[in-house]
Amino acid sequence: MKKINCKSDYCFQADLTTPASTTGTVGAPTLGAITGVTLRLSATKTGAAIHANVGTLSAAERSATPGRFHYTVDAALLTTHVLPIGVGRTVYAIWSKTGDMDMEAVPFAIADGTVN
């Protein structure tokens, strides 16, 4: 399990695909084919955000890698809202698109920069 150092900015990333509208075949996405992707940080796999400030983070698609979305959460938000859950505990990055998906929750261990 990856660790989030709450004393530094952290870039969350996800690779998304979508089926072709005519065939249903999932292939490599084209740039801009998927829109409206958000990230939320939760204390559980299916739960609500741990705080509104980390609840609906609008992700951006990397232009050089269609389908790869990212959002960098700054250290201030991590220290304020994630670190209090506790070093060594788990927080989940959940990528969503309203009405379409609530993707797999990706677990991360909480760290404070002093624990390897």
C-alpha positions as a Markdown table, in Angstrom:
| # | Residue | x | y | z |
|---|---|---|---|---|
| 1 | Met | 0.0 | 0.0 | 0.0 |
| 2 | Lys | 1.3 | 3.4 | -0.9 |
| 3 | Lys | 1.8 | 6.0 | 1.8 |
| 4 | Ile | 0.6 | 9.6 | 1.7 |
| 5 | Asn | 3.1 | 12.0 | 3.4 |
| 6 | Cys | 0.8 | 14.5 | 4.8 |
| 7 | Lys | 3.6 | 17.0 | 5.2 |
| 8 | Ser | 4.0 | 17.3 | 1.4 |
| 9 | Asp | 1.7 | 17.9 | -1.6 |
| 10 | Tyr | 0.5 | 14.5 | -3.0 |
| 11 | Cys | -0.6 | 13.9 | -6.6 |
| 12 | Phe | -3.3 | 11.3 | -6.9 |
| 13 | Gln | -3.7 | 9.6 | -10.3 |
| 14 | Ala | -6.1 | 7.2 | -12.0 |
| 15 | Asp | -6.2 | 5.7 | -15.4 |
| 16 | Leu | -9.8 | 5.5 | -16.7 |
| 17 | Thr | -11.4 | 3.9 | -19.8 |
| 18 | Thr | -14.8 | 4.0 | -21.3 |
| 19 | Pro | -16.6 | 1.6 | -23.6 |
| 20 | Ala | -17.2 | 2.6 | -27.2 |
| 21 | Ser | -20.8 | 3.8 | -27.6 |
| 22 | Thr | -21.5 | 1.6 | -30.6 |
| 23 | Thr | -19.7 | -1.7 | -29.7 |
| 24 | Gly | -19.2 | -1.6 | -26.0 |
| 25 | Thr | -15.6 | -2.5 | -26.5 |
| 26 | Val | -13.2 | -0.9 | -24.0 |
| 27 | Gly | -10.1 | 0.5 | -25.6 |
| 28 | Ala | -7.7 | 3.3 | -25.1 |
| 29 | Pro | -9.6 | 6.6 | -24.5 |
| 30 | Thr | -9.2 | 9.6 | -26.6 |
| 31 | Leu | -8.3 | 12.9 | -25.0 |
| 32 | Gly | -11.5 | 14.6 | -23.7 |
| 33 | Ala | -13.7 | 11.6 | -24.1 |
| 34 | Ile | -14.2 | 11.3 | -20.3 |
| 35 | Thr | -15.1 | 14.5 | -18.5 |
| 36 | Gly | -16.4 | 15.5 | -15.0 |
| 37 | Val | -14.1 | 13.3 | -13.0 |
| 38 | Thr | -13.8 | 14.1 | -9.3 |
| 39 | Leu | -11.7 | 12.7 | -6.4 |
| 40 | Arg | -12.8 | 12.4 | -2.8 |
| 41 | Leu | -10.8 | 11.2 | 0.2 |
| 42 | Ser | -12.7 | 9.0 | 2.6 |
| 43 | Ala | -12.0 | 7.0 | 5.7 |
| 44 | Thr | -13.9 | 4.0 | 4.3 |
| 45 | Lys | -14.1 | 2.3 | 0.9 |
| 46 | Thr | -17.6 | 3.6 | 0.1 |
| 47 | Gly | -18.0 | 6.4 | 2.5 |
| 48 | Ala | -18.4 | 10.1 | 2.3 |
| 49 | Ala | -15.5 | 12.5 | 2.2 |
| 50 | Ile | -13.6 | 13.0 | 5.4 |
| 51 | His | -14.2 | 16.8 | 5.0 |
| 52 | Ala | -15.9 | 19.0 | 2.4 |
| 53 | Asn | -12.5 | 20.4 | 1.4 |
| 54 | Val | -11.4 | 17.0 | 0.1 |
| 55 | Gly | -14.9 | 15.9 | -1.1 |
| 56 | Thr | -15.3 | 17.0 | -4.7 |
| 57 | Leu | -11.9 | 17.7 | -6.2 |
| 58 | Ser | -12.1 | 18.3 | -9.9 |
| 59 | Ala | -9.5 | 16.1 | -11.6 |
| 60 | Ala | -7.7 | 17.1 | -14.8 |
| 61 | Glu | -6.8 | 14.8 | -17.6 |
| 62 | Arg | -3.1 | 14.7 | -18.6 |
| 63 | Ser | -2.9 | 15.8 | -22.3 |
| 64 | Ala | 0.1 | 13.6 | -23.0 |
| 65 | Thr | -1.8 | 10.5 | -21.5 |
| 66 | Pro | -5.5 | 10.4 | -22.5 |
| 67 | Gly | -7.6 | 8.8 | -19.8 |
| 68 | Arg | -5.0 | 9.5 | -17.0 |
| 69 | Phe | -6.6 | 11.9 | -14.5 |
| 70 | His | -4.8 | 13.6 | -11.6 |
| 71 | Tyr | -5.3 | 16.0 | -8.7 |
| 72 | Thr | -2.6 | 17.3 | -6.4 |
| 73 | Val | -3.8 | 17.8 | -2.8 |
| 74 | Asp | -1.7 | 20.3 | -1.0 |
| 75 | Ala | 0.1 | 19.6 | 2.3 |
| 76 | Ala | -2.1 | 22.1 | 4.2 |
| 77 | Leu | -5.3 | 20.1 | 3.3 |
| 78 | Leu | -3.6 | 16.8 | 4.0 |
| 79 | Thr | -2.3 | 18.0 | 7.4 |
| 80 | Thr | -5.6 | 19.5 | 8.4 |
| 81 | His | -8.0 | 16.8 | 7.2 |
| 82 | Val | -6.1 | 13.5 | 6.6 |
| 83 | Leu | -3.4 | 13.4 | 9.2 |
| 84 | Pro | -5.9 | 13.6 | 12.2 |
| 85 | Ile | -7.2 | 10.2 | 11.2 |
| 86 | Gly | -3.9 | 8.9 | 12.5 |
| 87 | Val | -0.5 | 7.9 | 11.2 |
| 88 | Gly | -0.6 | 4.3 | 9.9 |
| 89 | Arg | -4.3 | 4.4 | 9.4 |
| 90 | Thr | -5.9 | 4.1 | 5.9 |
| 91 | Val | -7.6 | 6.7 | 3.8 |
| 92 | Tyr | -9.2 | 5.9 | 0.4 |
| 93 | Ala | -8.9 | 7.9 | -2.8 |
| 94 | Ile | -12.2 | 7.4 | -4.6 |
| 95 | Trp | -12.6 | 8.6 | -8.2 |
| 96 | Ser | -16.1 | 9.4 | -9.3 |
| 97 | Lys | -18.2 | 10.8 | -12.2 |
| 98 | Thr | -21.6 | 11.9 | -11.1 |
| 99 | Gly | -24.2 | 9.5 | -12.4 |
| 100 | Asp | -21.7 | 7.2 | -14.1 |
| 101 | Met | -19.2 | 5.7 | -11.7 |
| 102 | Asp | -18.0 | 5.4 | -8.2 |
| 103 | Met | -14.8 | 3.6 | -8.9 |
| 104 | Glu | -12.7 | 1.3 | -6.9 |
| 105 | Ala | -11.4 | 2.9 | -3.8 |
| 106 | Val | -7.6 | 3.0 | -3.7 |
| 107 | Pro | -6.2 | 2.7 | -0.2 |
| 108 | Phe | -3.3 | 4.7 | 1.1 |
| 109 | Ala | -1.5 | 4.6 | 4.5 |
| 110 | Ile | -1.3 | 7.9 | 6.3 |
| 111 | Ala | 2.3 | 9.1 | 7.1 |
| 112 | Asp | 3.6 | 12.4 | 8.6 |
| 113 | Gly | 7.0 | 12.6 | 7.0 |
| 114 | Thr | 8.8 | 11.0 | 9.9 |
| 115 | Val | 7.7 | 7.4 | 9.3 |
| 116 | Asn | 9.0 | 5.4 | 6.4 |
